[in-house]
Amino acid sequence: MKAEVGARLPLHDPEVDAADGSEKEPRTRTGRPPRAVSSDRDRGGVLDRVVGWRHHRLSGLSSPGMVLAAGFYLLANTPSLLPRTWLMQGLIAAVCAVLGYVAGVVWGW
């Protein structure tokens, strides 16, 4: 069997690398052994980490404030008869979202 032009031939078989010819454990590109197939329990661990991250990052925010901020932001982006540049529209929407968040925090307090 001929090798293709430009193809690299392996110098050794990565599965049989010991001096006595015994097989090694398969390795990934990083040199680590491959992980076992994940079970449902492992997937639950990932979900717990994601939920924990969200809870850790968002725990300081007020829920009523976030709801009103989203509502004010959406209301700021409704059609208007006043012509606005994209920068002005963004600034107005941001200010409205901040005012909505403050109103929600005061209301929730």
Secondary structure in CASP SS format (residue, H / E / C, confidence):
PFRMAT SS
TARGET T0000
AUTHOR 0000-0000-0000
METHOD secondary structure of the structure
MODEL  1
M C 1.00
K C 1.00
A C 1.00
E C 1.00
V C 1.00
G C 1.00
A C 1.00
R C 1.00
L C 1.00
P C 1.00
L C 1.00
H C 1.00
D C 1.00
P C 1.00
E C 1.00
V E 1.00
D C 1.00
A C 1.00
A C 1.00
D C 1.00
G C 1.00
S C 1.00
E E 1.00
K C 1.00
E C 1.00
P C 1.00
R C 1.00
T C 1.00
R C 1.00
T C 1.00
G C 1.00
R C 1.00
P C 1.00
P C 1.00
R C 1.00
A C 1.00
V C 1.00
S C 1.00
S C 1.00
D H 1.00
R H 1.00
D H 1.00
R H 1.00
G H 1.00
G H 1.00
V H 1.00
L H 1.00
D H 1.00
R H 1.00
V H 1.00
V H 1.00
G H 1.00
W H 1.00
R H 1.00
H H 1.00
H H 1.00
R H 1.00
L H 1.00
S C 1.00
G C 1.00
L C 1.00
S C 1.00
S H 1.00
P H 1.00
G H 1.00
M H 1.00
V H 1.00
L H 1.00
A H 1.00
A H 1.00
G H 1.00
F H 1.00
Y H 1.00
L H 1.00
L H 1.00
A H 1.00
N C 1.00
T C 1.00
P C 1.00
S C 1.00
L C 1.00
L C 1.00
P C 1.00
R C 1.00
T C 1.00
W H 1.00
L H 1.00
M H 1.00
Q H 1.00
G H 1.00
L H 1.00
I H 1.00
A H 1.00
A H 1.00
V H 1.00
C H 1.00
A H 1.00
V H 1.00
L H 1.00
G H 1.00
Y H 1.00
V H 1.00
A H 1.00
G H 1.00
V H 1.00
V H 1.00
W H 1.00
G H 1.00
W C 1.00
END
